[in-house]
Amino acid sequence: MRYFIFIISLIISILMSFNARANVGTVLFAIGKTSVERPLVSVLKKGDIVLVGDTIVTGDKSRVQLKMSDGARLSIRPNSKLNIENYLFTKSSSGAATASTSALNLLKGGFRTITGAISSGQNKSGYKVKTAVATIGIRGTDYSVLLCQSDCQPLEASTKTQIDNGLYAGVSQGAIVLLNKAGELQLNVSESGYVASIDTLPIKLLGPPSSLFGQTVPVKESQTKEEPENVTLLSEVKVSSPKPMVTKANTAIAKNEQGFEEEVIISQVVTDSSGNEIIIDNGIIDTKNKSLAISLASQNTTQLIFNDPDSLTFDNQSNLTGFILNQQAVNIGTAQNLNTGFDSVTGFRWGRWSNGFTSSVSGDSIDLSDQSLHWVNNDSFNSSIALPQSGQAQYALTGNTDPTNNLGNTGILGTADFSANFTNQTVSSRILLGINNQVWHANGTGSIALGLNQFNGNYNSVLIDGSEDGSGSFSGFFSNMFNDLQIPEGAGMTYYLQNNSGTQQVTGSLIFGKALQVPR
C-alpha cells in the first residue's frame, strides 16, 4: 500500500513538474539581441516555443513578439525583461475554457499586448501582470505598460534627461486596473496612468510619456543598424529570397549618451521574391480594424467603434448606412443621411442620420426624429500606422455636420479649432456654435491612444450664453495621409455637449485638415 501511494505521489510530482514547464507560446517575431533564461541563457528566435518559468530578455533596438496558447499577442519592447510565472489555458471539446491563469512579472522595460481567451472569460481575476510598484488587472483587450527604473528617455531634446521612475500604462481598447498598497485606478480606452511607487496611489495622466514609444535607454552611437538579412519577419508569408530587400524605413530621432541626436529605425518594409511588401513589426500590433466615430445624444457620449472592414456598409455615394455596435448590427433604417461630405486630401467622410428610425437584427431601433446620429469614417484608416513622436500641428476646419440636440433643434457651427502635440501625445479642441437660441462655447483637452492614431478628450469648460453651465467629450482619429513634414493631413471627430441640468444634449461631427506645423 505504501509502495502504491509512493508511486501515485511520484506520478503526480512528475505531472506537476511537466505542467510547470509547459509550452505556453510561440515566438512570432524576434529582432536584435533577444534571449531566454531557463535558467541557462540561450538565443531566442522565430519559431521557438515559450515555457512557463521563462524570462524573456531584449537588448537595445531589439523586440520580441509572442503568440500565447490562448491567442494573446505580446510585443515586448527593447531593453525589457519579462518573466512568465504561470500560464494555463485549457478548453473542452466544445471550445469553452475549463481553466485559465495568466501571471506575468514585468521586471524591466515594457510591452504591449492584445489579450486572448483568458481575459475574455467571466473570471478575469485569473489574469494579472506584476511589477515592482503595482499589479495590473484586466478589464479589456489592448494595453501597453512601461516600467521606468532610471532608464527611460524621451525621444526628443528635453530639459529632463530621463522620464520619472515608476509604472506608466495606457489603454487602446477595453480597460485595465492598476492596484497597489495605496489603492487602485481603472483606466479606460485612450486613458493613461502612472504609479510612482508601491506606496503611492495610481493617478491618471493627461497623456503618455514620449518614452513609451521610443528607446528605454540612450542609444549608443557605436551600435550599428541590423542588416536586412538578419531580420526575422513577423509575417507568416514564406519568403523564398534569403535576403529580403529593404524598400522603406520608418525612423525616429533619439539622443545618444553623448547628447547627439541619432536616427533609429523603428520599422522597415521589405519585399519578398514575389514583390510583395511585408512590414517588419515596430511593436504596434495591427488589429486590422476600421475606426468609426459616432455621437448620439441618447448615449450621453461620443464613441470610437472598431469594426471589421466588411462590417461597415455604404450607399452608392459611399455614405455610411450600417455598422456594428456592441456586437449588434445597426442600419440606417428609415432615417436619412444629411450634411454628408468628403475630403479627398484627408480621406474623411462625414454625415448624420436623422428623421426616422434605425433598424437592427435584434429588432431594437433608435428614434432619430428628435436627434441625429453623427458619424465620421475614413476608408484608408489603419490602426497600426504609427504617428509622429515629436512636433506640434494646428488644423483648420474643412467640414462638419450641423449641430443638433435632443429637443429636435438644428443649429449652426460658428468656429472650431483643433491642435495636436505629438511630443506630449495630447490634443486640444475648441467649438463655438449656436442652437436653440443659445451660444455654446466649449474648450477641452485629451490624449492620443497609446500606439494608435486615435484620441479621446473632455471639454473642461462649456459656456452657455457666457455662463459656466455644461460639460462634454470628444473622440476621433487622424488621417493616414501625411504631408511633407510627416504630420497627419487631418483629423476627424465627433463631440457631445450637455448642460449641467442634463435637459439638453448637443452633438455633431468635425473634420480638420490643412495641417500646419507649430514652431517649437
N, C-alpha and C positions, 0 to 999 in steps of 0.2 A: 504494500500500500504506500509506504513511504517512497519507495522507488518510483511508483506511478506518479505521485504528487511531484516528485523531483523532475520527472520527465515533462509533465504538464507545465511546471514553472519554467523549465528551460525553454520550452517551445514558446511560451508567452514572452519570455525575455528576448528571444530571437526575433519574434514578430515586432515587438516594441522597438527593438534596435533597427529593424528594417524600416519601420514607419518613420523613425526619427531621421533617417537619411533618404526619405522617399523622393522620387523625381517629381518636382512640382512646377517645372517650367522649362522653356527653351530660349536660347539666345537667338533673337531675330536679326540683331544688328550689333556690330562692335567696331569701333574705330579708335585708333591711337593706342595708348598704353592701358590695357584693361586686364584684370586678373581676378582670380577667385581664391579665397583662403578656405582650406578644408581639413585640418588647419594648415597643411602644406600649401604653398603658393604656386599656382600654375596659371599660364596664359589663358584668357577667356576669348573664345572666338565664336563666330556664327555657327549655329547648329549644336553647340554644346548644351547639355542638359543642366538644369539648376536643381540643387538638392536642398532639403530642409537643413538648416545649420550653416549654409554657405554665406560667406561675406563677400559681396561684390565690391571691387575697388576700381575706380577710374582715375587716371592721371590727368595732367594738363592737356587741353584740347582733345579729350577722349570722351566717348559716350558709349553707353550700352543700352539696348532696348530688349526687354524680355516679354515673352508671352507666357502667362501663367496657366495653370491647369484649369482654372475656371473661366478663361478667356480674357482676363485682365491684361492690360498693357502697362509696362513700366519703362519710362525713358529716364535713365539715370544720367545726370549732368556731369560735367568734368569735375575732377578733384572731390569725389564723393566716396562714401563708404557706407554700404547698406547691408545689414545682416538679416537673413530670413530665419527668424526664430522658429516659426511654425507656419505651415500652410497645408490645410487639409480640405479637400473638396471631393465628396463622393456623391453619386446620384443613383437613383433607382432605374430600372429598365424603362420607365416612362419619362425619364429625364429630370424628375424632380430631385432637388437637393436633399440628401439624407443626413449630411454632416458638413459643416463648413466652419473653418477657422483661418484667419489671416492675421499673423502677428509679425510685423516688420520693425526693425530697430535702425533708425537713421543715426549713424554715428558721426557723419560728416557730410557736408555738401547738401545736395538736394535731388529731387526728381519730380517728374510729372507722371500722373497715372490716370488712365481711364479704367475704372474698376470693372470687375466681371460679375459672375453669377453669385459670388459670396456676398457682395454688397447689395445685390438685388433681392435677397431673401428677406423674410419677415424678421429674423433675428439678426439685426445689424450689430449687436454687441459683440459678435464673434470677429469683427474686423477692428484692428487698431494699428496705429503706427506710433512707436515710442521714440522720443527724443530726450535730450538732456533737460529740457525746460518744460515740455508739455507732451501730452498724449493726444493723438488725433483720432477722433471717431468719425464714422461715415454716416452721411445723410444723402449722399448723391454719387455722381459718377465720374467727375473730371476735375481734378485739382492739382496744384503744384505747391511744393514746400521747399524751403531753403534754410538750412541751419548755419548761421554765421558764427564763427569762433576765431575772430581776428584774422579772417582770410577772405572776406568779401570786399569787392572793389567795384565802384560804378564804372560804366563803360566809357564815360567821357570825363574831361577835366572837371575837377571839383575842388572846393575848399577843404573837403574832407577826403582823406586818402582811403578810408575804409567805411563800409556800412556798419552801423551799430550792431554789436553782437546780439544774438537772440534768434528766435524762430520766426520766419516770415511764411505766410501761407496765403493762397488766393484760389478762388473757385471759378472755373469756366462753365461748368454745368452742375446742377444739383446743389448740395450743401455739405459742409463738414463742421465738426465741433472741436475746438481747442480746449483741453482740460488739464489743469494742474492743481497744486495745493491751494492756490488763491481763488480759483473759481473756473468758470467755463464761458465760452463765447461761441455762438453759432455764426458761421459765415455762409451767406447765400451767394447766388450766381453774381459774378463780377465784383464781389467784395474781397477785400484784403485784410489780413490781421497780423498782429505782432505779439510775441511773448518775449519779454526781456530775460526772465529767469524763472526758475521753478516756483519761486515765492511771489511772483508778480502777476497780477491779473491780466489775462489776454485782452487786447484792445483792438478796435478796428482802425484801419488806415485809410486815408483818402485815396491812396494808390500804392502799388507795389514799388519796391526799390528797383532801380535800373539793373542792379546786380543780379536780379532774378533771371534776367535774360542773357547775361554775359558770363565772363570768367569769374570763378570764385577765388582765384589767386592771381597776382600780377603775371602777365605773360613774359617769359624770358626771351630776350632778343636773340639769344643764341639758338633757340629752338627753331626748327625748320618745319615747313608745312608737310603734311603727309603726302606722299606721292600717290597719284591716282591708282597705280597698280596695286597698292597695299590697302586700298579702301574696300571694306566689305559692304555690299549693297543690302539695303533694307528690303527692297522689292523681292517678291517671290519669283519674279521672272528669271528664267535661266539665261545667263549671259554667256554666249559662246566665245566672245572675244576675251582673251586673258588680260588685256589692258584696256578697259573702257576709256573713252576719250572724254575729258572734261570739257564741256561746252559753255558752261556758265558757272559763276561762283558768287554767292551772296556773302557779303562781308560786313564786319562791324569793326569799330575802332576801339582799342583798349590801350591802357597805359602800361608800359613795362616797368621793371624795377628802377630803371634809370630816369623815369619820368617822361620818356618819349612816347608819342602815340604810335601804335603799331596796328596794321590791318590783320584781322583774324578771320579765317574762313569759318562761317557758321553753317553753311550748307553748300552743296555742289549739285550740279545736274550733269549726268554722264549719258553717253549714247552707246547703246549696245550694238552688236553686229548687224542687227536688223534695222538700225536707225531710230529705234525707239528711245525717247528720253526717260530717264529714271532719276528721281530725286533722291539724293542721299540724305538721310534724316538729320535735321538740325535740332532734334529734341522736341519738336512740336508734332504731335500725333494728328494725322489727318482723319477727322471724323467723317469726311465725305458727306456732309450735310449741307443743306441750303438754309440760309437765315431769312426770316421774315419778321418785320417789326409791325406790331398792331397796337392800336389804342382804342379802347371801348369804355364808355362812361360807366356802364353797369359792372365792369370788372374792377373799378377803382384803381387802375394801374395801367402801365404800359407793359408790353411783353415782347421779348425776343423769342421766337419759336424756331426750333431746329428741326427741319424736315428732311426726309429723304427727297432727293431731287424730283423723283417721279410722283411724289405725293401732292405737289403743287399743280393746280390746273388753271388754265388761262383761256380767254376767248380768242377769236380770230384777230383781235387787235392787241394781243399779248397783255391784257389786263387781268388781274387776279380774279378767279372765280371759285377757288376752293383751296383748303389747306387742312392739315392735321393739327388739332388742339387737344391736349390731354388724351391722346390715343383715340380721339373721335374725329371723323371727317366732318368738316364744316363747309357747306356750299352756299353760294350767294342766294340761292332760292329765288324768291320773288323780288328781292332788292335790286337796286340799280347801282352801277358803277359811275360815280360822279367825280368831277375835278381830276380826272386821270391825266397823267403826263409821263414823258420820258425824256431823259437827258443822255444823249449819246456820248458825251465826254466822260461822265462818271458811271454810266450803265444803270442808273437807278430808274425805276418805275414807281408810280405812286397813284393813289386814289382813295375813295371812300365808298363803302356800301351804305345805301340809305333807301328809305321809302319802301319798306317791305319786311319780309321775314326770311332769315336764313333757314336752311334745311340740313338735316343730318340723317344718317342711317338709323340712329337710336330714336329718332322722332323728336328730339329736343330742338328747339329753334330759338333764335334771338330776335326780339322785336326791335326793328330799326325804324319804326315810324317816328319816334321822338329822339333818336340818337343816331350816330353814324359809327361804323367800324372803319377806322382809318388804317391804311396799310402802306408799307414800303417794301419793295423787293428789288433784288439785283441778280440777274441771270448769271453774271460772271463771278458771283461770290464764292469764295473758297475759304473755309475757316482755318486752313492750315498755313496760309500765306502770312509770313511774319511782317510786322510793322517796323518802321524805323525805331531805333532805340535812343535817339537823341534829336534835338531840334524842336521847334515850335511852328505852328501854322495857324493862320487866320483864314476862315472860309466865308464866302459870300452866299447869300440865299439865291438859289436858282429855280426853286419850285416848291409848291406847297398845296395842301388842301385847305379849304375854308374851315376855320374852327367851328365846331358845333358843341352844343351842350345837351343835357338830358331833359331839357324842357321844350325841345322842338325848335330851338333858335339856331340860326346860322349867322356867323359873324364875319369879320374882316380881319385879316392879318395885317398889322402895320409894319413892323420890322422884326427881324430875327437875326441873331449873331451866333456863331459857333467857332470855338478855337480848340486846339489840341496841343498839349505839351507832352511830346513823346519821350522826353528825358525823364519826367516825373510820372509818366503814364496816367495823366489826368486830362479831363476835358471840361469846358465851361459852356453854358448855354444861356442866352437871354432872349425873351419873347415879349413883344408888345402887340396886343390885339384888342379889338372891340367886339363885344357881343352882349345882347340883351340890354342895350343902353348903358353898358358899363365898360370901363377901360381896365384891362388886366395887364400887369407888368410883372414878369417873373424872371428871377435870376437864380442860377444854380450851378453846381459843380458835380463832377462824377469821376469815375476811374475806368481805365481801359482794362478789359478782362485779360488775365494772365495768358500770354502766348497766343491770344486770338485777337482778330481785328473787330472787336465788339466793345461797347461801352454802356454803362448804366449810370444814372445820377439822380439827384434830388434837387428840387427848387427850394433853396433855403429862404428865399424872400419872394413872397407873392403879394403884390399890392393891388387892391381892387378899388378903383376911384381914389387912389392916393393913400388908402389906409391898409395897414398890415392885416390882411384878413384871409390868408389862404396858404396852401401848400401844394406840392406836386412832385412829379417824377418824369424822367425821360429815358428812353432806351434806343439804341441804334447800332450801326456798324459802318465801317469805312469801305470805300470802293477798293477793288483790287487793281485799279488802274493807277499808275504812278506818273508824276510829272518828272521833269529833268532833274529836279532836286531830290528825287526819290521820296517824295511826300505823297500820300494818297490824294488823288484828284478831288475826292469828295467824300461826303458823309450823308447818310440818310437816317432819320429818326422819327419816332412818334412821341407825343407828350400827353400828359394828363395833369390837369389843374382842378382844384376844388376850393370852395370857400370853407371857412372854419366850421360853419354850421352843417356842412355836408349836403345842403339843399341844391347846390349847383355844381356840376362837373363839366369841365371843358376839355375837349380832346382835339387832336389834329396831327398832321404829319408835315415834316420839313425836309427839303433836300438842299444840301450845300455843295458848292463847287468852287472853281477858280482859286485854288489853294495858293496862298502867299506865305512864304517863309518869313517868320518874325525874327528880326535880328536879335542875337543874344546880348 
